[in-house]
């Protein structure tokens, strides 16, 4: 009889599931699924002209929330930059000049996306180059990944219907170059 009691205490009947293991396996499965989705997205390569631009939300450094769907009907110039990026500095003044040219018409929206940057360094950059169009941090690098960016600077010109009309993976060389691609998007 004592022997039976010892065996029962060594092998108790499992009457309840092991929730910790179930949750751990479920969490692992969810993580693997997210990695899989990221891998699929990275395999698509850079965005191409003619593709529908992903919808995005940018919270600016001054707290405004700008949603791409709220800009439908306007041409969007989305510039991804970083304060530590020397090529970004080369185009900063030209982007600002182009913005000032188009701003009065109201049909073009310029947006700056600070990628992997601190608020302080971003603010210094914006002040140094006297940039007045809306800019904000890319929290979690979401916009960067949604646009399948590969570095900085990268600029995406989106027409009034949400379609990419120009992808620039390097700095613009002049205000005239920027105006040429924006004007082409306005004509669509």
Backbone as JSON, one array per atom type, in Angstrom:
{
  "sequence": "XXXXXXXXXXXXXXXXXXXXXXXXXXXXXXXXXXXXXXXXXXXXXXXXXXXXXXXXXXXXXXXXXXXXXXXXXXXXXXXXXXXXXXXXXXXXXXXXXXXXXXXXXXXXXXXXXXXXXXXXXXXXXXXXXXXXXXXXXXXXXXXXXXXXXXXXXXXXXXXXXXXXXXXXXXXXXXXXXXXXXXXXXXXX",
  "N": [[0.81, -1.19, 0.0], [1.9, 1.24, 0.78], [3.73, 1.46, -1.24], [2.12, 1.96, -3.52], [1.12, 4.49, -2.88], [3.45, 5.99, -2.98], [4.13, 5.77, -5.71], [1.93, 7.15, -6.84], [2.41, 9.74, -5.88], [4.75, 10.35, -7.17], [4.04, 10.32, -9.87], [1.82, 12.24, -10.47], [-1.53, 12.71, -11.63], [-2.1, 14.62, -14.45], [-4.16, 17.14, -14.4], [-4.66, 19.63, -15.32], [-3.86, 21.87, -17.98], [-0.6, 22.92, -19.02], [-0.24, 26.06, -18.88], [1.77, 27.94, -19.05], [3.67, 26.81, -20.82], [2.09, 26.58, -23.1], [1.54, 29.29, -23.64], [4.16, 30.22, -24.06], [4.93, 28.75, -26.38], [2.97, 29.69, -28.11], [3.67, 32.43, -28.19], [6.21, 32.22, -29.34], [5.5, 31.18, -31.84], [4.04, 33.37, -32.85], [6.07, 35.31, -32.99], [7.79, 34.12, -34.87], [6.08, 34.2, -37.07], [5.84, 36.99, -37.48], [8.51, 37.56, -38.14], [8.65, 36.12, -40.5], [6.82, 37.57, -42.11], [8.25, 39.99, -42.25], [10.51, 39.14, -43.64], [9.37, 38.41, -46.11], [8.5, 40.95, -46.93], [10.98, 42.26, -47.15], [12.08, 40.91, -49.28], [10.78, 41.9, -51.46], [12.12, 44.03, -52.47], [13.18, 47.39, -53.36], [10.73, 50.04, -53.49], [8.81, 50.7, -56.42], [8.25, 52.87, -59.23], [4.9, 53.47, -60.07], [3.78, 51.7, -58.33], [1.33, 51.34, -55.74], [1.44, 53.57, -53.12], [2.28, 52.9, -49.72], [-0.03, 53.42, -47.01], [0.45, 55.81, -44.43], [1.22, 57.18, -41.19], [2.38, 60.1, -39.78], [3.7, 61.53, -36.99], [4.44, 64.68, -36.17], [7.33, 66.59, -35.05], [6.32, 68.68, -33.59], [3.99, 67.64, -32.64], [1.74, 67.33, -34.31], [-0.49, 65.22, -36.1], [-0.21, 63.58, -39.07], [-1.85, 62.06, -41.64], [-1.51, 59.96, -44.41], [-3.75, 59.38, -45.97], [-5.33, 61.59, -45.51], [-4.18, 63.43, -47.1], [-4.86, 62.9, -49.64], [-5.39, 63.69, -53.01], [-3.49, 65.58, -53.15], [-0.11, 66.07, -54.23], [2.47, 64.25, -52.79], [5.59, 64.71, -51.31], [7.78, 62.76, -49.91], [10.38, 62.66, -47.83], [12.99, 60.79, -46.59], [15.33, 61.01, -44.1], [18.35, 61.62, -42.15], [20.0, 63.12, -39.37], [22.71, 62.63, -39.15], [23.5, 62.01, -41.67], [25.47, 62.72, -44.33], [24.99, 63.0, -47.22], [22.29, 63.71, -47.02], [22.41, 66.28, -46.05], [23.32, 67.61, -48.29], [21.09, 67.9, -49.94], [19.22, 69.23, -48.42], [18.77, 72.09, -48.35], [17.83, 72.48, -50.95], [15.48, 70.95, -50.99], [13.97, 72.41, -49.13], [13.79, 74.87, -50.5], [12.31, 74.07, -52.74], [9.96, 73.32, -51.45], [9.08, 75.81, -50.47], [8.51, 77.03, -52.87], [6.3, 75.52, -53.83], [4.48, 75.6, -51.72], [2.59, 77.88, -51.48], [0.61, 77.24, -53.42], [-0.74, 75.03, -52.45], [-1.18, 72.45, -53.43], [0.75, 70.56, -53.14], [2.37, 68.53, -50.8], [5.03, 68.51, -48.62], [6.91, 66.27, -46.71], [9.0, 65.38, -44.06], [10.9, 62.69, -42.85], [12.48, 61.63, -40.11], [14.88, 59.32, -39.73], [15.94, 56.82, -37.53], [17.01, 58.61, -35.5], [17.76, 61.07, -32.97], [15.53, 63.21, -31.14], [16.69, 65.64, -30.39], [19.01, 65.92, -32.05], [17.73, 65.85, -34.52], [16.18, 68.18, -34.38], [18.22, 70.1, -34.28], [19.3, 69.75, -36.84], [17.11, 70.47, -38.48], [16.87, 73.16, -37.76], [19.4, 74.15, -38.48], [19.32, 73.9, -41.3], [17.15, 75.41, -41.85], [14.57, 74.31, -42.23], [11.18, 74.21, -42.96], [8.94, 72.73, -43.67], [6.66, 70.1, -42.62], [8.03, 67.76, -40.33], [8.96, 64.68, -38.79], [9.71, 62.08, -36.37], [10.54, 58.71, -37.28], [9.01, 56.56, -35.76], [9.84, 53.49, -34.47], [10.79, 52.77, -36.93], [8.82, 52.37, -38.86], [7.67, 53.69, -41.16], [9.91, 53.79, -42.81], [10.36, 51.03, -43.25], [7.87, 50.29, -44.37], [7.96, 51.61, -46.8], [9.97, 50.24, -47.88], [12.59, 51.15, -47.79], [16.11, 51.63, -48.35], [18.19, 53.02, -47.35], [19.49, 56.28, -46.5], [19.71, 59.52, -47.99], [16.33, 59.06, -49.04], [13.72, 59.64, -51.29], [10.29, 59.84, -51.93], [7.92, 60.38, -54.33], [4.57, 60.93, -54.51], [1.6, 60.63, -56.29], [-1.6, 62.36, -56.76], [-3.4, 60.34, -56.47], [-2.32, 58.45, -54.88], [-0.26, 56.92, -55.93], [3.07, 55.93, -56.61], [5.2, 58.11, -58.26], [7.79, 58.8, -58.56], [10.92, 57.69, -57.41], [13.61, 58.41, -55.48], [16.73, 57.44, -54.76], [19.04, 58.61, -53.37], [20.69, 61.77, -52.9], [18.85, 64.64, -54.08], [20.03, 66.68, -56.74], [19.53, 69.32, -57.32], [17.28, 72.15, -57.06], [15.83, 72.39, -59.36], [15.76, 69.77, -60.33], [14.12, 68.57, -58.41], [11.76, 70.07, -58.78], [11.14, 69.27, -61.37], [10.38, 66.53, -61.09], [8.25, 66.76, -59.33], [6.5, 68.45, -60.75], [5.89, 66.72, -62.87], [4.41, 64.79, -61.49], [2.25, 66.35, -60.71], [1.02, 66.77, -63.12], [-0.24, 64.41, -63.71]],
  "CA": [[0.0, 0.0, 0.0], [2.81, 2.38, 0.79], [4.33, 1.53, -2.56], [1.15, 2.6, -4.42], [1.06, 5.9, -2.53], [4.68, 6.61, -3.47], [4.0, 5.88, -7.16], [0.98, 8.22, -7.16], [3.0, 11.05, -5.61], [5.79, 10.6, -8.16], [3.38, 10.53, -11.15], [0.46, 12.73, -10.27], [-2.34, 12.85, -12.84], [-2.12, 16.02, -14.89], [-5.55, 17.49, -14.63], [-4.77, 20.95, -15.94], [-2.81, 22.08, -18.97], [0.53, 23.76, -18.63], [-0.49, 27.32, -19.58], [3.04, 28.6, -19.33], [4.23, 26.25, -22.05], [1.21, 26.95, -24.2], [1.77, 30.71, -23.94], [5.51, 30.34, -24.62], [4.9, 28.25, -27.76], [2.16, 30.63, -28.88], [4.49, 33.62, -28.4], [7.24, 31.87, -30.31], [4.85, 31.08, -33.15], [3.72, 34.73, -33.29], [7.33, 35.94, -33.35], [8.23, 33.55, -36.15], [5.18, 34.71, -38.11], [6.25, 38.37, -37.76], [9.78, 37.5, -38.86], [8.32, 35.65, -41.84], [6.25, 38.7, -42.85], [9.34, 40.92, -42.52], [11.34, 38.55, -44.7], [8.63, 38.55, -47.37], [8.54, 42.36, -47.31], [12.33, 42.63, -47.58], [12.35, 40.27, -50.56], [10.12, 42.65, -52.52], [13.03, 45.03, -53.0], [12.78, 48.79, -53.24], [9.46, 50.41, -54.13], [9.0, 51.08, -57.82], [7.28, 53.78, -59.82], [3.68, 52.79, -60.51], [3.2, 50.97, -57.2], [0.52, 52.09, -54.79], [2.23, 53.91, -51.93], [1.64, 52.46, -48.47], [-0.57, 54.47, -46.16], [1.31, 56.03, -43.27], [0.9, 58.25, -40.26], [3.57, 60.76, -39.28], [3.49, 62.49, -35.9], [5.53, 65.64, -36.33], [8.04, 66.95, -33.83], [5.49, 69.58, -32.8], [2.81, 66.91, -32.15], [0.66, 67.17, -35.28], [-0.61, 63.9, -36.7], [-0.49, 63.71, -40.5], [-2.13, 60.76, -42.24], [-1.41, 60.05, -45.87], [-5.09, 59.39, -46.58], [-5.86, 62.95, -45.4], [-3.52, 64.24, -48.12], [-5.33, 62.44, -50.95], [-5.7, 64.84, -53.86], [-2.27, 66.38, -53.23], [1.13, 65.36, -54.48], [3.25, 64.16, -51.55], [7.03, 64.49, -51.42], [8.15, 62.14, -48.63], [11.83, 62.56, -47.78], [13.52, 60.08, -45.42], [16.64, 61.59, -43.86], [18.9, 61.5, -40.8], [20.9, 64.24, -39.09], [24.09, 62.18, -39.3], [23.68, 61.63, -43.07], [26.08, 63.8, -45.11], [24.24, 63.27, -48.45], [21.03, 64.39, -46.69], [22.73, 67.69, -45.93], [23.51, 68.15, -49.64], [19.81, 68.22, -50.57], [18.32, 69.88, -47.47], [18.41, 73.45, -48.78], [17.05, 72.38, -52.18], [14.13, 70.5, -50.62], [13.28, 73.55, -48.51], [13.49, 75.84, -51.56], [11.2, 73.52, -53.52], [8.76, 73.42, -50.6], [8.63, 77.21, -50.46], [7.96, 77.3, -54.2], [5.0, 74.87, -53.98], [3.6, 75.8, -50.57], [1.44, 78.77, -51.69], [-0.42, 76.63, -54.25], [-1.51, 74.09, -51.64], [-1.43, 71.16, -54.08], [1.88, 69.68, -52.87], [2.74, 68.42, -49.38], [6.36, 67.98, -48.35], [7.02, 65.68, -45.38], [10.31, 64.84, -43.74], [10.86, 61.56, -41.91], [13.8, 61.45, -39.49], [15.08, 57.89, -39.52], [16.9, 56.44, -36.48], [17.63, 59.84, -35.04], [17.22, 61.59, -31.71], [14.78, 64.45, -31.31], [17.6, 66.78, -30.26], [19.82, 66.02, -33.27], [16.81, 66.19, -35.61], [15.83, 69.6, -34.22], [19.4, 70.87, -34.69], [19.38, 69.64, -38.29], [16.03, 71.28, -39.06], [17.22, 74.56, -37.52], [20.59, 74.46, -39.29], [18.97, 74.04, -42.71], [15.95, 76.26, -41.88], [13.51, 73.52, -42.85], [9.89, 74.62, -42.41], [7.87, 71.78, -43.95], [6.48, 69.18, -41.48], [8.98, 66.67, -40.13], [8.74, 63.91, -37.57], [10.52, 60.86, -36.25], [9.96, 57.45, -37.77], [8.96, 55.72, -34.57], [9.9, 52.06, -34.79], [11.18, 52.7, -38.35], [7.68, 51.83, -39.59], [7.55, 54.29, -42.5], [11.09, 53.33, -43.53], [10.13, 49.65, -43.68], [6.71, 50.21, -45.26], [8.38, 52.06, -48.12], [11.07, 49.34, -48.26], [13.77, 51.99, -48.0], [17.38, 50.92, -48.24], [19.18, 53.93, -46.77], [19.09, 57.69, -46.5], [18.34, 59.97, -48.15], [15.44, 58.5, -50.07], [12.55, 60.5, -51.45], [9.2, 59.2, -52.66], [6.92, 61.34, -54.81], [3.31, 60.2, -54.61], [0.63, 61.49, -56.99], [-2.87, 62.68, -56.08], [-4.18, 59.11, -56.33], [-1.6, 57.54, -54.0], [0.65, 56.07, -56.71], [4.44, 56.45, -56.69], [5.59, 58.6, -59.59], [9.24, 58.95, -58.59], [11.67, 57.21, -56.24], [14.99, 58.93, -55.56], [17.56, 56.78, -53.76], [20.26, 59.41, -53.3], [20.21, 63.15, -52.77], [18.56, 65.45, -55.26], [21.18, 67.51, -57.07], [19.16, 70.73, -57.49], [15.86, 72.49, -56.95], [15.24, 72.12, -60.67], [15.48, 68.33, -60.4], [12.94, 68.33, -57.57], [10.59, 70.65, -59.46], [10.82, 68.45, -62.55], [9.64, 65.32, -60.71], [6.98, 67.18, -58.72], [5.64, 68.92, -61.84], [5.41, 65.53, -63.59], [3.36, 64.2, -60.66], [1.09, 67.25, -60.75], [0.38, 66.64, -64.44], [-0.93, 63.11, -63.8]],
  "C": [[0.86, 1.26, 0.0], [3.43, 2.57, -0.57], [3.41, 2.23, -3.56], [1.07, 4.1, -4.15], [2.29, 6.64, -3.04], [4.6, 6.8, -4.98], [3.05, 6.99, -7.57], [1.58, 9.59, -6.92], [4.09, 11.38, -6.62], [5.18, 10.89, -9.54], [1.97, 11.04, -10.95], [-0.25, 12.89, -11.61], [-2.38, 14.34, -13.2], [-3.55, 16.37, -15.26], [-5.7, 18.85, -15.29], [-3.62, 21.15, -16.91], [-1.7, 22.99, -18.43], [0.46, 25.07, -19.43], [0.8, 28.06, -19.91], [3.67, 28.11, -20.62], [3.4, 26.63, -23.26], [1.44, 28.4, -24.62], [3.15, 30.91, -24.56], [5.53, 29.89, -26.08], [4.08, 29.18, -28.65], [2.93, 31.91, -29.18], [5.59, 33.38, -29.42], [6.67, 31.79, -31.72], [4.52, 32.47, -33.7], [4.98, 35.46, -33.73], [7.85, 35.42, -34.69], [7.37, 34.04, -37.31], [5.56, 36.14, -38.49], [7.57, 38.42, -38.51], [9.56, 37.06, -40.31], [7.75, 36.78, -42.68], [7.33, 39.72, -43.19], [10.25, 40.43, -43.63], [10.67, 38.68, -46.06], [8.71, 40.0, -47.85], [9.93, 42.76, -47.81], [12.69, 42.02, -48.93], [11.71, 41.0, -51.73], [11.07, 43.65, -53.18], [12.48, 46.43, -52.82], [11.45, 49.04, -53.95], [9.76, 50.92, -55.53], [7.91, 52.05, -58.26], [6.1, 52.97, -60.34], [3.03, 51.98, -59.41], [2.34, 51.9, -56.36], [1.38, 52.34, -53.55], [1.52, 53.4, -50.68], [1.07, 53.65, -47.72], [0.32, 54.59, -44.93], [0.75, 57.15, -42.42], [2.21, 58.79, -39.72], [3.16, 61.72, -38.17], [4.69, 63.41, -35.91], [6.17, 65.96, -34.98], [7.23, 67.92, -32.97], [4.15, 68.95, -32.41], [1.65, 66.78, -33.11], [0.68, 65.76, -35.85], [-1.04, 64.08, -38.15], [-0.67, 62.3, -41.06], [-2.13, 60.92, -43.75], [-2.79, 60.1, -46.52], [-5.75, 60.77, -46.48], [-5.26, 63.88, -46.45], [-3.92, 63.83, -49.53], [-5.78, 63.65, -51.76], [-4.52, 65.79, -53.98], [-1.13, 65.47, -53.65], [1.92, 65.39, -53.17], [4.71, 63.91, -51.91], [7.47, 64.04, -50.03], [9.66, 61.89, -48.64], [12.25, 61.89, -46.47], [14.98, 60.5, -45.27], [17.13, 61.25, -42.45], [19.91, 62.63, -40.59], [22.36, 63.89, -39.28], [24.45, 61.86, -40.75], [24.23, 62.82, -43.87], [25.38, 64.04, -46.44], [22.9, 63.97, -48.2], [21.26, 65.9, -46.59], [22.84, 68.36, -47.3], [22.19, 68.59, -50.27], [18.87, 69.02, -49.69], [17.85, 71.26, -47.93], [17.54, 73.41, -50.04], [15.62, 71.89, -51.89], [13.33, 71.64, -50.0], [12.9, 74.59, -49.56], [12.32, 75.36, -52.42], [9.9, 73.61, -52.74], [8.22, 74.84, -50.62], [8.03, 77.61, -51.81], [6.53, 76.75, -54.31], [4.01, 75.19, -52.87], [2.41, 76.72, -50.84], [0.3, 78.15, -52.5], [-1.28, 75.62, -53.51], [-1.74, 72.72, -52.26], [-0.31, 70.15, -53.86], [2.17, 69.71, -51.37], [4.14, 67.82, -49.3], [6.35, 67.46, -46.91], [8.42, 65.12, -45.21], [10.18, 63.77, -42.67], [12.27, 61.34, -41.39], [13.94, 59.98, -39.09], [16.21, 57.64, -38.52], [17.7, 57.63, -35.99], [17.04, 60.24, -33.69], [16.48, 62.89, -32.0], [15.71, 65.66, -31.29], [18.42, 66.98, -31.54], [18.95, 66.4, -34.47], [16.47, 67.67, -35.56], [17.0, 70.49, -34.65], [19.55, 70.89, -36.21], [18.34, 70.54, -38.96], [16.31, 72.77, -38.9], [18.38, 74.99, -38.43], [20.23, 74.72, -40.75], [17.66, 74.81, -42.92], [14.78, 75.57, -42.58], [12.18, 73.83, -42.16], [8.75, 73.64, -42.72], [7.81, 70.75, -42.82], [7.48, 68.03, -41.5], [8.64, 65.96, -38.83], [9.61, 62.67, -37.55], [9.78, 59.66, -36.81], [9.99, 56.45, -36.63], [8.89, 54.25, -34.96], [10.3, 51.79, -36.23], [10.07, 52.13, -39.24], [7.58, 52.38, -41.02], [8.71, 53.81, -43.37], [10.86, 51.92, -44.08], [8.94, 49.52, -44.62], [7.06, 50.65, -46.68], [9.56, 51.24, -48.65], [12.33, 50.13, -48.6], [15.03, 51.17, -47.76], [18.48, 51.78, -47.63], [18.62, 55.33, -46.71], [20.12, 58.47, -47.31], [17.61, 59.18, -49.24], [14.2, 59.37, -50.09], [11.55, 59.8, -52.35], [8.2, 60.28, -53.04], [5.67, 60.54, -55.14], [2.28, 61.12, -55.25], [-0.67, 61.63, -56.2], [-3.73, 61.45, -55.8], [-3.47, 58.07, -55.47], [-0.64, 56.6, -54.69], [2.03, 56.73, -56.77], [4.76, 56.88, -58.12], [7.1, 58.76, -59.7], [9.82, 58.42, -57.29], [13.1, 57.66, -56.43], [15.79, 58.31, -54.41], [18.95, 57.39, -53.82], [19.78, 60.84, -53.14], [19.84, 63.76, -54.12], [19.75, 66.37, -55.48], [20.85, 69.0, -57.19], [17.67, 70.9, -57.25], [15.16, 72.17, -58.26], [14.89, 70.64, -60.82], [14.23, 68.0, -59.58], [11.7, 68.85, -58.27], [10.18, 69.82, -60.67], [9.99, 67.22, -62.15], [8.3, 65.66, -60.06], [6.01, 67.66, -59.8], [5.07, 67.73, -62.64], [4.29, 64.85, -62.81], [2.11, 65.05, -60.67], [0.32, 67.11, -62.07], [-0.42, 65.35, -64.58], [-2.39, 63.22, -63.4]]
}
